[in-house]
């Protein structure tokens, strides 16, 4: 550089999205370690947990917290650092950032600012569970965590009842029994499913069976309701999908009934839904009864 020349537009830094182990620290890649050691700082969901990983790796890069409660406000400052020439790595507590974890807001803001974003791929609990489930893997639907409130959870499951793709869910251990019971009621008791618990950890367990059998097992085996849980459920059969409508997302009748049942008496909701979906009144009424029994609609 010639004397007297001031660089006012430095080359922007890069944002690295770094996947970290979901349990077994041996799963961290050599590239992930190299990246974490080379960047100017690491944005971490929980700096205490990431500090444990960094100590294991022998890395001393400065940490900055970035979690669901501060991501929106801190993203602008991090993008400014990236624009000034700093490279930053984003990590979550475990697995791939932004997959049911913080990271979306920062990644979106960095992309909008023209920052180069680089994936350093690795562990992901959803994909790990799918790979061992023994259920179709050619097409699948990742739903993450369903709503915690029972009515909202059941409404979402009802909308997925005719989804033909394999379904993948994350669930909190203290809600898994209730979720399995809702899945059995709304997706079908005989639907094949797999629970992958504590993947890659010391007490890793895999449970296979129908949704009904797994719901019963959750009620009798306390261990099943502990740790990190991924639920993989077989998609709807061709007959179930056709019964739900050509779109495969619950059908016109269910889409009409669910909001109507929130506001109207059952019979009136069924009559209106029958007109909207162009089905027989009796069919709509029977379906309305089933929905009422499943999640307490009026």
Buried (B, 14 or more C-beta within 10 A) or exposed (E): EEEEEEEEEEEBBBBBBBBBBBBEEEBBBEEBBEBBBEBBBBBBBBBEBBBEBBEEBEBEBEBBBBBEEEBEEBBEEBBEBBBEEBBBBBBBBBBBBBBBBBBEBBBBBBEEBEBBBEEBEBBBBBBBBBEBBEBEEEEBBBBEEBEEEBEEBBBBBBBBBBBBBBBBBBBEBEBBBBBBBBBBBBBBEEBBBBBBBBBBBEEBBBBBBBBBBBBBBBEEEEEBBBBBBBBBBBBBBEEBBBEBBEEBBBBBBBBBBBEBBEEBEBEBBBBBBBEBBEBEEEBBBEBBBBBBEBBEBE
